Amino acid sequence: MIDVKNLIKDFMLNKKQRKEMGDKYKDTKILRAVDDISFECQPGRIFGLLGPNGAGKTTTLRMIATMLKPT
């Protein structure tokens, strides 16, 4: 069973990254990629993680696989 509770991941943005991301992020130093995700997967069930581009799906899977440390 996989049980995920309150998963959060923040990334620090440097000046170059903020400039490349445009005016919306020009004063932002921290970007929250994953914000308070919780779910449970029962054994033997098929589970899908769906969402638009940039929604944090890959970041979430990397944290579950321990490739990234949650914030």
N, C-alpha and C positions, 0 to 999 in steps of 0.2 A: 504494500500500500504506500502511496505517496501522499503526504499531508503537508501542504504549504500554507503558512499563516503569515500574513502581514509582510510580504516580501517587498523590499524597497531597494532601489539602486540609483545612486547619484553619481554623475561624472563631473569632474572639474573641467571647465572650458578655459583655454588660454585666449589671449587677444586675437590671435590669427583665426582660431575656430569661431569665436564670436563674430568676427568681421565676415567670415565666409557664410555664416548662418543668417545674416541680414539684420535689419533694424530691430526686429522683435527680440533678439537675444543680445543686443549690444551692451546692455548693462547687467546681463546675467552671468554670474561666475560659476554657478552650479546648475546642471541640467538633470532633472529627474527623469530617468528613462523608464523606470518601473515604479508605480506608486500604489502601495498597499494591496497587493494581489494575494488572495487566499483561495485555495481549492483543495479538493481531495479526490484521489483516483483509487478506486477499488481494484483489487487483484482480479485479473481476467477480463477487465473492461478495456475497451478502446477509448482513448481520450484524445481529443483534438484541441489545439490551441490556435484560434482564428482571430484575425484582426487586420487592420490596414497596415500599409508600409509605415515603419517607424513607431509602431505601437508597443514595442518591447518584447515581442514573442521570442526572438533569438536570445536576447539578454536574459529573459526568464529561464529558458532552457539551459543556458550556460550556468546560471546560478544553481539550478537543480542538479546538474551534472558536476558541480563543484569546480567548474572552470573559472568562475568569477565569484568573488566574495561579495555577499550582499552588504549594503551600507548600513 
